[in-house]
Amino acid sequence: MKLVVLVKQVPNTTRVKLDPKTGNLIREGLESIVNPDDLHALEAALGIKEETGGTVTALSMGPPQAVDALTQAIGMGADKGILLCDRAFAGADTWATSLTLSRAIRKLGEVDLIICGHQAIDGDTAQIGPQVADWLGLAQATYVKEIEHLTPADPDKPGKPGEIIVKRRLENGVERLACQLPALVTVIKELNQPRYAHMERLITACTDKADILVWNAADIGVNTCDVGLEGSNTHVIKTFTPNFKRQKEILEGSRQEVVAELFDRLKKSDTTLSGKFQGRPS
Ligand SMILES: Cc1cc2nc3c(=O)[nH]c(=O)nc-3n(C[C@H](O)[C@H](O)[C@H](O)COP(=O)(O)OP(=O)(O)OC[C@H]3O[C@@H](n4cnc5c(N)ncnc54)[C@H](O)[C@@H]3O)c2cc1C
């Protein structure tokens, strides 16, 4: 099977700090890591490769230092890494990021399964997986917590596609879903326990970058106006760290009195509520 794993390098923090003047992410002192969900995606792909054979390609779009994320992926067992790196890719929103990633996947030829993390801990949108599937016209399953069964396409039966059966974590239950291959799945951490990188593989990957290719916009055949900041449909007007000030106050009285008081205060503090509610709650 030809497997592709999307790997994003992210700052090692769930509490991103922004420069209050420029609104930019403060990266100084922040270690970079592989996005945690993507380690689970890699583990899933490596497990499938061990069972069915094939290749695992780790794909990342990012600055030159994102090569470290690919090195780690190769250390874990991926066969090769591809870094999409070009000044034209900078400032991409999720639309432009997913377009860039999908064009690179298209360049790889026929792919059976694309696995990516459900969500990145910095951007946090969880949009990339579904968008990549959409650009490529593939079936998709998100929030995958278990890969129950996978049948690769049989080369002796050309008309019969492969199939993946997964369990998806939903808010109040689990959904069992079958998708024809090729498909894309986004995975959550319940899926598995990622392995550690193999020391020897890691050292080889660090010293000899032969298994890591770097592709630019021309390599994947995209116009620079369709990617990066220029190709982004959304533009950040301002970013800032919310200033939370908690003021605790405990309302006294019977349940009815407390609810009525709370209701009045909410109405007064938010003008959008006034007029919507007539009278008081019973
Ligand atoms: C309006 C807007 C403007 C932005 N402007 C900028 C900007 O100026 N500069 C900037 O650096 N970022 C910018 N970003 C952030 C950037 O768009 C996102 O980091 C990127 O598109 C991925 O989205 P996400 O982090 O929410 O990923 P999610 O959708 O949460 O990630 C899900 C999965 O997709 C895969 N994935 C995500 N990103 C990548 C990647 N780059 N390579 C490989 N796999 C990936 C991973 O498997 C990941 O687990 C902007 C985002 C928005 C919404």
The ligand as an ORCA input file, in Angstrom:
! r2SCAN-3c Opt
* xyz 0 1
  C      -6.869     33.097      8.792
  C      -5.588     32.368      8.980
  C      -4.390     32.986      8.664
  C      -3.175     32.347      8.910
  N      -2.012     32.971      8.629
  C      -0.840     32.339      8.861
  C       0.391     32.955      8.628
  O       0.425     34.108      8.225
  N       1.538     32.260      8.860
  C       1.490     30.963      9.320
  O       2.549     30.349      9.513
  N       0.339     30.362      9.566
  C      -0.822     31.019      9.364
  N      -1.988     30.412      9.643
  C      -1.955     29.087     10.180
  C      -1.937     28.103      9.061
  O      -2.904     28.355      8.107
  C      -2.237     26.792      9.668
  O      -1.216     26.497     10.587
  C      -2.262     25.703      8.646
  O      -3.131     26.034      7.605
  C      -2.717     24.398      9.250
  O      -3.923     24.589      9.928
  P      -4.039     24.043     11.393
  O      -2.766     24.341     12.075
  O      -5.290     24.547     11.965
  O      -4.092     22.477     11.112
  P      -5.208     21.414     11.472
  O      -6.232     21.404     10.407
  O      -5.663     21.569     12.889
  O      -4.266     20.142     11.329
  C      -4.788     18.841     11.122
  C      -3.705     17.980     10.544
  O      -3.385     18.420      9.224
  C      -1.997     18.176      8.975
  N      -1.319     19.456      8.728
  C      -1.703     20.691      9.094
  N      -0.805     21.611      8.662
  C       0.164     20.919      8.022
  C       1.376     21.274      7.374
  N       1.782     22.547      7.286
  N       2.135     20.294      6.833
  C       1.742     19.004      6.912
  N       0.622     18.607      7.513
  C      -0.167     19.548      8.060
  C      -1.434     17.492     10.216
  O      -1.547     16.106     10.056
  C      -2.387     17.980     11.309
  O      -2.443     17.125     12.416
  C      -3.198     31.044      9.433
  C      -4.422     30.417      9.730
  C      -5.606     31.068      9.507
  C      -6.910     30.375      9.854
*
